[in-house]
Amino acid sequence: GPIAPSSTAKMWAIDPKLSGRTVKERLVLGSGVLDEHKLDGLLITALDELAWITNVRGDHFAYQATWRGLGLTTRKSIRVQADTRTLQTDRAVEAGVEFVDDVVAGFGAGARVGVDPATVPYALCLKLTQQGCVLVEVPSPYAMLRTKKTQQELDHMADAFARADRVVD
C-alpha cells in the first residue's frame, strides 16, 4: 500500500559529487547478485540502503538521513515507492530513480525477485508470492557496499566533523 505521508518530513537529492558515485554506478555494483541468481529485481527495504542507492536523503527519522520508502532494483533502475510530496525540487533526482505508486506492481507470473530475509517483512514476501513471483533469498549486496566509502564521502565526512568541532569550541 501507499507510504504514510508526513507533514514536516523532507527528502532531497544530493549531488553525486558528494558521494563519489551516481545511482547508475551503484546499481552496477549491486548487479552481480541479480546476475548470479538470475533475478529480475531485488527488493530493498533497509532505509539506509535505499538512501545510499538513490543519492536521496531525508529527515523522516531523528538522527539519520533516511526517509520512508521501499525500493526494487533492476539492472538499470531503482523503482521507489515513497511520498514524493516531501521531495524538495531544488536538485533533480538522478536518472535511474523512478518513483512509482507500488514497487512490486507488474512483477508476477514467474518474475524472480531477490529478498533479504534479514530485512524484508513477511507481508511483502506474501504479496509477491500472491502475484506469482518466485522469491529468492539473498543477502542485499548494498549492506556491505555502502560501508566502503569513496574518497568524496570521506572528504565530506571530514568536513562535517570539522564544522561540528567549530560549533562545540
C-alpha positions in Angstrom: 0.0 0.0 0.0 1.0 3.7 0.0 3.6 5.0 2.2 2.2 7.2 5.0 2.7 10.9 4.5 4.4 13.2 7.0 3.6 16.8 7.4 7.1 18.0 8.3 9.5 15.4 6.8 11.5 16.3 3.7 13.5 14.4 1.1 16.2 15.8 -1.1 18.6 14.7 -3.8 22.3 15.1 -3.1 25.0 15.8 -5.7 26.7 12.6 -6.7 30.0 14.6 -6.4 29.4 14.4 -2.6 29.1 10.6 -2.7 31.6 9.8 -5.4 29.1 7.6 -7.3 26.0 8.0 -9.4 22.9 6.0 -8.9 23.7 4.1 -12.1 27.2 3.2 -10.8 25.7 2.0 -7.6 23.2 -0.2 -9.4 26.1 -1.7 -11.4 27.9 -2.5 -8.1 24.9 -4.5 -6.9 24.0 -6.1 -10.2 26.3 -9.1 -9.6 23.7 -10.5 -7.2 21.0 -10.1 -9.9 23.2 -12.0 -12.5 24.3 -14.7 -10.1 20.8 -15.6 -9.0 19.1 -14.8 -12.4 16.9 -12.2 -10.6 14.6 -9.7 -12.3 14.7 -7.4 -9.3 15.9 -7.1 -5.7 13.6 -5.7 -3.1 15.2 -3.0 -0.9 13.6 -2.3 2.5 16.5 -1.2 4.6 16.2 2.6 4.6 19.9 3.3 4.8 20.5 1.2 1.7 17.6 2.9 -0.1 19.1 6.4 0.7 22.5 5.2 -0.4 21.5 3.7 -3.7 19.3 6.7 -4.7 21.5 9.5 -3.5 18.4 10.9 -1.8 18.5 11.9 1.8 15.7 12.8 4.2 14.8 13.8 7.7 11.8 11.5 8.3 13.6 10.0 11.3 15.6 11.7 14.1 19.4 11.4 13.9 19.6 9.7 10.5 19.3 10.9 6.9 16.7 8.4 5.7 13.1 8.6 4.6 10.1 6.3 4.5 10.1 4.2 1.3 10.6 0.9 -0.5 12.8 0.1 -3.4 13.2 -2.5 -6.1 16.4 -2.5 -8.0 16.8 -3.8 -11.6 19.9 -3.8 -13.7 19.2 -0.2 -15.0 17.0 1.5 -12.4 15.5 1.5 -8.9 11.8 1.8 -8.6 11.0 3.7 -5.4 7.7 3.9 -3.5 7.7 7.0 -1.4 5.6 10.1 -0.6 7.1 12.4 -3.2 5.1 15.3 -1.9 8.0 15.7 0.6 10.7 15.7 -2.2 12.5 19.0 -2.5 12.8 20.3 -6.1 15.9 22.4 -5.9 18.0 19.5 -7.2 16.7 16.9 -9.6 16.8 13.2 -8.6 19.2 11.3 -10.8 18.4 9.3 -13.8 17.8 5.7 -12.8 15.5 6.6 -9.9 11.8 6.0 -10.8 9.1 7.0 -8.3 6.1 4.7 -8.6 2.9 4.0 -6.6 3.8 0.3 -6.0 7.3 -1.1 -6.5 6.1 -4.6 -7.0 3.3 -3.8 -9.4 3.8 -5.6 -12.6 6.2 -8.2 -11.1 4.5 -11.5 -11.3 4.0 -14.7 -13.4 7.4 -16.2 -12.6 9.4 -13.0 -12.1 12.4 -13.8 -9.9 12.7 -11.3 -7.0 15.5 -11.3 -4.5 14.6 -10.7 -0.9 16.9 -10.3 2.0 15.4 -12.4 4.8 17.1 -10.2 7.4 15.2 -7.1 6.3 12.2 -7.8 4.1 8.9 -8.1 6.0 6.9 -11.3 5.6 3.8 -9.3 4.4 5.8 -8.1 1.3 7.0 -11.6 0.6 3.4 -12.8 0.8 2.3 -10.1 -1.6 5.0 -11.0 -4.1 4.1 -14.7 -3.8 0.4 -14.0 -4.4 1.4 -12.1 -7.5 3.1 -15.2 -8.8 6.7 -14.1 -8.1 9.4 -16.6 -7.3 11.2 -15.3 -4.2 14.9 -16.0 -3.9 16.5 -15.4 -0.5 19.7 -13.4 -1.0 21.6 -11.0 1.3 21.4 -7.5 0.0 24.8 -6.6 -1.6 24.1 -2.9 -0.7 24.5 -3.5 3.1 28.3 -4.1 2.6 28.7 -1.9 -0.5 27.6 1.2 1.4 30.2 0.7 4.1 33.1 1.1 1.7 33.4 4.8 1.5 34.6 6.7 -1.6 37.2 9.4 -1.2 34.5 12.0 -1.8 32.4 10.5 1.0 35.4 10.6 3.4 36.2 14.2 2.5 32.6 15.2 3.0 32.6 13.4 6.4 35.8 15.1 7.5 34.4 18.5 6.5 31.2 17.8 8.5 33.2 16.7 11.6 35.3 19.9 11.3 32.2 22.1 11.2 30.8 20.2 14.2 34.0 20.7 16.1 33.9 24.5 15.4 30.4 24.6 16.9 31.4 22.8 20.1 34.5 25.0 20.6 
